[in-house]
Every structure is written in structure tokens, then in C-alpha cells.
Amino acid sequence: MELKREVLSSQFLDPRRDFQPTTGSVEVRWDPLTGRASRLVQGSNLLPTSNFDLAALAEETRGSCFFCPERVEQVTPTLPPELHPDGRIRRGRALLFPNIVTYAQYSAVSVYSPDLHFIPLEHMTPRLLADNLATQVEFAGTVMRHDGRAQWASINANHMLPSGSSLFHPHIQSSIDPFPSTVQRLLVEVGGGQFEDYLATEQRLGERYLGGTGRVAWLASFAPLGFNEVRALVPGLCSPAEMDDELVEELGAGIAAALNLYAELGQQSFNLAVYGAPLRTDGYMLTLSLICRSNVEPLYRADGTYFERLHWQAMVDSTPEALAERGRGRFGR
């Protein structure tokens, strides 16, 4: 498989060097699955680290939080009995309930724990992730058995306010619809065998391959969708609803490893998407993407620009190869 990239150069007279001629460059890469482009602008520090006191912000927001234990049972909705007799789904400390805002035909919110209003990424554990994922996997399976048209399932996260979250309390969300999101559509349009070729190419090259934890392959994305994108592929599965307990544990451990890596890189905000397709979609691999978002600051630069929102091209300030160097060894062999 070709991993397409091109370096573009520009010339200007640089005032930092007494207006001497200077050459700048940007590398454009194309994702081998979807064809979407991204731009690597190295040395620009587009995603700075932060010393913002998140613990203090957690205390400020705790008093009115819907998901904390003193309110969650009274102010969050319950599932209709045809979906779940108890109204909510529990696994370990995790608790799932329907989203009170209709983002999708079937949408659920699951908190890692009502009593964990603040979870720094360095404290994200495989147990917390697996239990939370398990509630969403159960919800997806229940919905898809209940409604034969709702076959496009995804599991998603906005962690911290810069990621798009409207609540501080950490949680995961799902969307299950009768039609795909744009990225789900692009992924299922990938040609037969292309997922296998992509994974085999990255394993052979070794530059971005992070390792395999068993049934899941982890890598730094060649053409990142956002900052520090970690991608996972699960051969043989199409939908989150197909995940068994063993795979949920494995995926939870891998996500926890990635989030711990983000913490080491000085980041505390992220987005997650697990892109499902209808059952038995030929040639599809269940796909996961994780990206960093801007840190919380009183005044900070948003990390989404016209490139991301209007051109569908991510603009990042480091290479996937550098991310792989930092992350290798956390995801098996």
C-alpha cells in the first residue's frame, strides 16, 4: 500500500534573520483508508502544555453537576422498559442512562463513576475504561436487537471542556442511527482488503506501529485526524455490539495506555470515537481513533481552524513517528 505524502516549500524574507531569504516547509499526508489529508507543521507549538489548576475547576463545577452521586439518580433519565428493565445499565462503578439531549435516534451517556467528578488522564485505569465501555457495548447490542434499522453504532467521548464537552464530569457517549456519520460512511467505502493492506504495511514498516494487545492492533495514524492521533483496528469485528467481555477488557487497557501517554505529553483533553458499521459489513474492521485537544486555560487558542472544520484537513505540530517513539512498548508487541 502506498503511504502518500508531499512536502511543500515556501520562500520569504525573514525579519528574524535581518530579512535574509528563508525557506519554510509543510508536509501534507493522505490517510490510506479514507484519502483525507492532514498537514504536519512542525515547530509551531500549536498544542502547548498547561499548568491550569484542573482540581480547582473540578471543585467549582461539582456543586451543580448532574452526574455526581447526590443528583445522578434524580436528574438523569431512564431507559424505556423495552430496552432495559432497570432503566439504567451498571458495570462496576460505571453507570449508563439515556442522553437527555437527542443527538442521535438512540444515544446514551455513561459515567466512569458518579463519585469521580475529576479523573486526570494519568489516573485513567484499564478497569475504569473497561467497565464504562461494557455498559455501552450492552446498550448497543440491546438497541440493535430492538430496532433492526438502527445498525450504525459508535462509542464516543469529549473529555474536558475544550473537547466539546458541556459537563466537567468525565463520561462516554454513544450514537446509534439508521444511517452512518460522514466518517463511518467513508470507512465502509474502503475497498476490499484495504484494511488488511494498511495494517500489514504499518506492521512491516514499524515506524508508527505501536503493538498488538491480542485481538487489537494499535498504531500512530500516518495522516493524523488531530493532535497525537492513536488508531486501533480490530480485525473480524464490524460493530461495538459484537465485542465480548475479553475484548472489552483488552480495548479498555489499550485506551488507558493511550490516555496515560497523553498525560505524559502534558495533555488532559481528548476526543474518542469507535466507528461501528452494520453487522457482517464485508471487509470492514472496527476502528478507533483518539486525539488530543487543547488544554484548559483562561485564554487559549482553539485547536480547530478552517483547515479542520471546513477543509477536513487536520493541522498538527508533531509527527506520528515521534508519537510512536514515545508510545511504543505500551501496547504489547
Secondary structure, DSSP 4 states (H G I P E B T S, - for coil): ----EEEEEEEEEEGGGTTEEEEEEEEEEE-TTT--EEEE-TTS-SS------HHHHHHHHHTT-TTSTTTHHHHS----TTT-TTSSEEETTEEEEE-SS-SSSEEEEEES-TT-S---GGG--HHHHHHHHHHHHHHHHHHHHH-TT--EEEEEEEESGGGT-S-SS-EEEEEEESS--HHHHHHHTSPTTHHHHHHHHHHHH-SSEEEE-SS-EEEE-SS-SSEEEEEEEETT---GGG--HHHHHHHHHHHHHHHHHHHHTT--EEEEEEE---TT-TT--EEEEEEEEPPP-SS---S--HHHHHH--EEESS-HHHHHHHHTTSS--
